[in-house]
Amino acid sequence: MKKIIEVYYPVILAFICLLYSVGLGLSGNTAEAQYTAHWPGTILLFAIAIRQRRRDHNSRK
């Protein structure tokens, strides 16, 4: 279970942020929902970049 969380934590975090954004939108806070709607994509892009850099760094050793 720990290994799964270790690998998929960005996806889990992005999904939670998506649910948060949807919740804000449904409660009528549309400006806040639009702002937080960018969080999941940003989290996933940073996770990809970090993993690529980590892979590059580990392959040089």
QUIVENSUL-V514970 format. One line per field, one symbol per residue. ss: DSSP state (H for helix, E for strand, C for the rest). burial: b if it has 16 or more other C-alpha atoms within 10 Angstrom, else e. Layout:
ss=???
burial=???
This chain:
ss=CHHHHHHHHHHHHHHHHHHHHHHHHHCCCHHHHHHHCCHHHHHHHHHHHHHHHHHHHHHHC
burial=eeeeeeeeebbeebeebbeebbebbeeeeeeebeebbebbeeebeebeeeeeeeeeeeeee
